[in-house]
Every structure is written in structure tokens, then in C-alpha cells.
Amino acid sequence: MDVVVDYLGVQYIIELKIWRGEEYNRKGEEQLCDYLEKHNLKKGYLVSFCFNKNKKSGVNVTQNGDKTIVEAVV
């Protein structure tokens, strides 16, 4: 886990990744879900740094089992 923000007693887990393709991104999501499970949380954040000109930046929300992943592509 790269960053844990503890704000007003609530923990936010943030995973930072460099975009290296769909497979690598999927593994990052699984890694984040493992961290969420260990901390008994349902929502986590993934920040993907993409240097590919064709990749669309923005925020996407996905569901991975019972976990919600908010991914920001920058």
C-alpha cells in the first residue's frame, strides 16, 4: 500500500501505479482489494500515472466483488 490517509478517524487507502497496460492495472486493483480486505474497508483509491498519449484521463469507479475502486488516471 502506498498511501494511507487517516482523516477524522476514517482511513483512506490509496495505491499509486504507473500505467503499463490492462493486465498490470488489473493486478493493481487486486492488490488494492487485498489491502482493503486487511483493513476491513469497502472503498479504495487507485491513482494511475499514464504517459500514453492515447489513454483517456479522468476518474472511473469500478466494482471488484464487494469492493469499490475509484481510479483516477492522470
C-alpha positions in Angstrom: 0.0 0.0 0.0 1.4 3.3 -1.0 -0.6 5.9 1.0 -2.9 5.7 3.9 -4.8 8.9 4.9 -6.3 8.8 8.3 -8.7 11.8 8.5 -11.2 12.2 11.3 -10.8 8.6 12.3 -11.5 7.2 8.8 -8.8 5.5 6.8 -8.5 6.0 3.0 -6.1 3.6 1.2 -4.5 4.9 -2.0 -2.5 2.8 -4.4 -0.2 4.5 -6.9 0.7 2.9 -10.2 2.3 3.8 -13.5 0.1 2.7 -16.4 1.7 -0.4 -18.0 -1.3 -2.0 -19.7 -4.6 -3.6 -18.7 -3.0 -6.7 -17.1 -0.8 -4.6 -14.9 -3.7 -2.4 -14.0 -5.9 -5.4 -13.1 -3.1 -6.7 -10.8 -3.0 -3.3 -9.1 -6.8 -3.4 -8.5 -6.4 -6.9 -6.9 -3.5 -5.6 -4.8 -5.7 -2.7 -3.6 -8.6 -5.1 -2.8 -6.2 -7.2 -0.7 -5.2 -4.1 1.3 -8.9 -3.1 1.7 -9.7 -6.6 3.0 -6.9 -6.5 5.5 -8.1 -3.1 6.8 -11.8 -4.1 6.7 -12.7 -1.4 4.2 -15.0 -1.4 1.2 -13.7 1.5 -0.8 -10.2 2.3 -2.1 -8.4 4.6 -4.5 -6.1 3.9 -7.3 -4.1 6.6 -9.0 -2.6 5.6 -12.4 0.0 7.8 -13.9 -0.3 7.3 -17.7 2.2 8.7 -20.2 0.5 7.2 -23.2 -1.0 9.9 -25.4 -3.9 7.7 -26.4 -5.0 7.0 -22.8 -8.0 8.9 -21.6 -7.5 10.7 -18.3 -10.3 11.0 -15.8 -12.0 9.2 -12.9 -13.6 5.8 -13.2 -15.5 3.9 -10.5 -15.5 0.1 -10.7 -16.7 -2.7 -8.5 -14.5 -5.7 -7.7 -16.6 -8.1 -5.7 -17.8 -6.2 -2.6 -15.0 -3.5 -3.0 -15.4 -0.2 -4.8 -12.4 1.2 -6.6 -12.2 4.8 -7.6 -9.4 5.1 -10.2 -8.0 8.4 -11.3 -5.9 8.4 -14.5 -3.6 11.3 -14.8 
